[in-house]
Amino acid sequence: MNDLDSLRKADDLWFSTDVVIIRAETRIFRVFAAILKARSSVFADMFSLPQPSESADMETMDGHPVITLHDKQEDVEVFLKAIFDSSFFMPPPAEIRFEDALAILRLSHKYDVGYLRRRALEHLGPIYPTTLAGYDARAGQNKLSPETFIRRTSTLTTAVEVGALWLLPVVYYDMCKHDLAQILAPDSSWHTLGDHERTTSLLGHSAQITQFPKIISFLCVSAAAGDACENWINCNRLRMSVNLSITRNMKRAEMRFPLDMLTEETGWTKMKNFGLCSNCLVEARSLHAAARQDLWDRLPQMFGLPGWEKLEELKREALAV
């Protein structure tokens, strides 16, 4: 008996040799149709259409069918690389380009490639966290974090397009860190946003600035004789001095960063060195932390979004395998 007669094909790993040419703008890609069909239900539907031999109207090249995608050629290239090169778009914490993550997220959503969509969302998660602890952890640690306004508007557009609403509170917050003149400049990418997103960002910009007094309200809390304060006259004088200094010297730009005020170097260390007693320092930090948490809890509503509990639920559903 021939040994070959006893072999059985592994159906999920027995691909045809059909080749298809993908065209996006002026760039073309020649790839295996069977792999695309296995990864994407949308491509599987495309390939169920009549083949060139059955349709005289279908474009061909070198005898292979040509499918034109109406997407940017750079986006299609990284999307196809992610499908055909397993080392190109690795899960976190592998380093990737921010633009690649957005492109792969858009196209994996559009063409229904679930595992790539989840992977792209996992890469973006630490940049746009759903907890205050996650927000604090991202400072200086995430190389993906976009700094330019155009990258932030691109992220907003993509998140809305794919329904990743849990990313939006921090996306909007980051956008509103920019000066209003820059946002509304004639050549600003803000004008490419939808009507709802433009309105939301402007209303949120105003709301974000108004959070500044609430964040520093702990400086208005006075100690009295008999309190745990070690020197209530000195501590009250120091709080008043710091409050006046902040309100007089704080640049308007800094008022747009309410969650980012008072770092160890620029805030608490200076107050300690200036003589704020240890008990008042502990209380001040506690009040400041509570004010930041309150702002964080209200952040989604500032931008017309569901609360964090609902957003977390949407996130879990999207990342579920």
N, C-alpha and C positions, 0 to 999 in steps of 0.2 A: 504493500500500500504506500502511495506517495505521501510523505509527511505534509505536503501542501494541502492535501485534501482535508486534513484535520484542523486547519487554521480557520479562525473566525475573525471577521472584521470587527474592530471596535467602532461602532457606529459614530460615536461622538468625536472620534479621532481619525476618521477616514475621509479626508477632504478631496474634493474634485480638483482637477488641475485647471479649471476655468480661470481666465485672467480677465480683469476689467480695468478700464482706464478711467480714472476720476479726474475731472477738469474743474479747477477753481480759478477764475479770472484767467491769467496767462500761464498758469502752472498746471502741469499734468503729472499724474501719479499712476503707475501700473502696479496693481496689487491683486492678490488672490480673492476672487469673489466669495469663495466658500468661507474664508475667515470672517469677512465682513458680515455675511449672512448669519454666521454663528454668534457674532457679538451684538448685532443690531437688528431688531425687528423691522426697523424702517428700511434698511438696506435689503433685508430679506424680501420685503414687499416689492422693492424696486426691481429686484432680479426675477421676480415672478412675472414681470411684464414680458411680452413677446421678444424673443431674441432677434438679432440682425437677420437671420435667415428667414424669420417669420414676418419681419417688418422692414419694408424698404426705406422707411423714413428715419430709422434709428441711425445715429451717427456712429461710425466705426473708425478705428485706427489700427493698422496692421492686422486687420481681421478681428479685432477685439471691440466690444461695445464701449462707447464713451458715455459716461454719466456726468452731467454738468451739475455742480453744486453752486448755489448762489450764496457763497460764504467767502470771506477773505482767504486768499491763498495761504497766508502765513498761519491762519488758524487751522485750516484743513491739514496743513503739513504736520503740525505738532499733534493734532488729533489722530491722524493716521499713524504717526510714529508711536503714539501711546498704545495703539492697538497692535501694531506689528513688531514693536521692539519692547520687550518686557522690561528692559533696563532703563528705558527713557523716562518714564513717569512712575517712579517708585512711591510707595506710601510714605507718609511722614515717619520719621523725621528727615527723610532724604531731602536734600536741597533742590529746589526747582526755581524757574523764573516765574515771577508773579503773573506776567502776561500769558505764559503758557497755562498756568492754572485756570485763569479766566477763560481762555480760548477752549480748553478741554472741557470745562464745565458747561459752557454754552453749547458746544456741539454734541457732547455726550447726552445732554438733555434733549437737544433737538432730534438726534438720531437714535435715542433710546439705547444707550450703552450704560447700563446701570452701574457696573462696578467702577467705571471711570468717573461717573458723576459723583458717586460716594467718595472716591479717592480725592477728587478735586475739592469737594466740600470739607474733607478732613484736613486738607492743606490750608484752607481759608479759615477754618474754625479758630485757631489760636490768634489770628489777626483781628477777627471780629467775634470776640467771646460773648458768652451769655451770662457771665458772672463777673462781679467786681474784682474778685481775686484773679480771675483770668485776665481782666483788663490790666491790672497792676503788673502781672507777670510778663506781659508782652513788651513792656518798656525796655528798649535796648537789646532785646533778646531775639526778636523775630526779624530776620533779614528780608522776609517777603514784604513787610509792611510798606504800603505805598505812601509816598510823601507828597507827590504832586497832585494838584486838583484834578487834572484830566484823568489820572489813574483812579481817583476816588469816584468820579462820575461814571467811569467805565464799570467800576465795581457795582455801583448802585444800579445801573442799567441791567447788568448781568443778573444780579441777585433778584431783581423784580421779574426779569424774563423767566428765570428757572424756578421761581416761587420759593426761594430761600429767605423767607421773611425774618428768620432769627438773626441773620447777618445785618439787617438794616439799621437797628438802633445805633450800633457803633459806626456803621458806614455814614449815616447822617451826622452823628456827633463829630466824626473826623472831618467831614465836609464843612461843617459849620465852624471849624477852627479858622477857616480862611476869612480874610477881610471881605466885606460885602462888595467893595469896589472891584475886587478881583473876581468875585463870583458873577457879578453882573456885567463885566467888561464885554464889549461887542464880540471879541474873539474867544470868549469863555466857552468851555465845553458844557457849562450849565444850560446853554440854549439848546443842546441836543437832547435834554431830558424831556420826558413827557410832562404834560400840564400838571398832573397830580404831584409828581416828584419835584417840580420847580416850586410849586406853592408850598409843599411840605417843608422843603429846605429853607425857604425864606421865613416861614412862621417859626420853624425850629431854631433858626439863627437868632431871632429876637428872644425866644424863650431861653435859649442856652445862656445868653448874656445875663439874663435876670436871675440866674442861679448863683451868681457870684456872691451877692451879699449873704445868701443863706449858708454858703460854705464857710464864710469867715464870721458867722454870727457868734461863735464861741468866744470871740474876742470881746463881746459885749457883756459877757457873764462876769459879774463882780464878786469878789470874795468879801467876807465880812468878819469882824472880830468874833472869835469863837468857832469859826470854820476850821477845817483841817489845814488851811493855808498856813505856812510858816511865817510869812510876812505879808499880810493882806494889803497894807498900804503900798508897799513896793510892787507887789504883783499886779494890783489894780492899775497903778501908774504905768507899768510896763505894757499891760494889755491895751490900755488906751493909746499909748505911744505907737505900738505895733499896728493897731487898727488905723490910726491916722496916717501912718507911713504908707500902709498898703493902699488905702483909699485915695491918697494924694498922688502917690508915685506909680501906682499900678497902671501900666499901659493898657489901652483898650484891647489890644491884641490878646493880652494875658487873661482878660475877663472872659474870653471865648473858650478858655480851657478850665472850667470850674472843677472837673475831676482831677486835674493835674496840678493843682495849686499846693504849695507847702510841701516840698520834698525835704528829706532829712537835712540836706546841705543848706538850702535857702530858707528853711522855716524853723523846724524844731530845734536844731542844733544852735541856731542863733539865739532863739528865745531862752534856751538853757544857759547859754554863755552870758546873756544879758542879765540873768539873775532871776528868772521865773522859778519859783520853788518847785521841788519835785512833785508835791501833791497837786499843785495847780497845773503842772505840765501833764501829768497823767489825766487829769480831768479834761484839759483842753484837747488832748489827743483823742479822748473818748468821744467828746462832743463833735469834733471834726470828723471822726470816722463815721459817726451816726449820720451826720449831714451828708457825707458822700454816699453812704448806703441808701439814704432816702432819695437822693438824686438819681442814683442808679436804678432804684426800684421804679421810679417814675419816667425813666428815659424812653421806653417804648411809647408811652402815651404822649410824650412831648412831640413825637413824630407820627401820631395817628395810627399807631400799631397796637396789636393785642399785647397783653401783659406778658411778662417773662415766662410764666407758667405755661401759657399756650404756645409761646415760641419754642420753649424747650420740648414740648410735645411734638411739634412739627419737626424739630431737629432730630429727635429720636426716630421718628417714622422715616425720615429721609435717609438716615444712616443705617437703618436696619437692613440686614442682609436677607 
